Every structure is written in structure tokens, then in C-alpha cells.
Amino acid sequence: MNVRYPMPTTKGKVKLSSGEYSTMHAHFYSAWEAGKLAELVDSCINAGLFTASNPKPEECKITGT
């Protein structure tokens, strides 16, 4: 997750704050089955470069829904 905050053009110090008026948090829920996720990471991400002689497996190709 990327969050961008516009910076004011006024003078002064900039600091991140966490307190009563300036807090936020986020949640991430992984719904993948752990074994299937590990299999896809191994075969789609850690398998090295895909080439004509080492083509990308079908299960790694992104398709529209």
C-alpha cells in the first residue's frame, strides 16, 4: 500500500505523527491456501526468467475475469 500526503508550501518542520487526531491503520487478509500460494511463488516468481525455451506456465498467466 502506498499513501501520499500533499505537503504544504508553508515553512516549518515536517514530521509523521501518531496521536489523537492523526492516526491511520490498514488490514491485510490473505485468502490464499498456503500450499497453493507457495507453489505459485515457486513456479511463477522464483522460477527464473521465462524464455522461448523456458515458457511461463499457464497457471502463471494473468487472465481477465
N, C-alpha and C positions, 0 to 999 in steps of 0.2 A: 504494500500500500504506500502510495506517495501522497503527501499532503503539502500543499503550497500555501503559504501565507503572504499576502501582499505586505510589502514593507513600506512604512510611512516615509515621507521625504523630510520629516522634521528632524532636527538634531536630537541626539541623545543616545544612550546605550540601548542595545537590543539584547534581550535575554529571553530564554524559554522560562515559562512559569508553570507551576502546578499548584493550584490552590482553589479557594472557594469559587472564583469566577473564571478561571482559565484552565479547565481540565478537559480531557477527552480520552477515550479509550476505544478499542476495537476488539472484536472477537473473530476468530477463525475456526471454522468447523471443517474438519476433513471427513468426507463421507466415503473415501476410497476404502476398499478392502485392502488390508495391509499387504497381503501376499500379491495381489494383482498390481498394486502400486509399485512394489519392489520389482516385479517382473517388467513392468513398463519402463521404469527408470533404467534397469539394466539393458534392455533391448532397444530403447529409443533415445536415451540420453548418454549412457556410458558405453555404448557400442562403438564409438569412434565415428569417423566421417563416413557418410553414405556416399557411395560412388556407383558407377555403372556395374562394377564387379562386386560391390557390396551394397545392394539396394536397400532402401528403407523398408522395413517390414510393413505390411498392410495395417497392422494394429497401431502403428505409429503415425499413420497419415491422418491428418485432421479432415473431417468431413462435416458438411453443414447438417443442421438438424431441422 
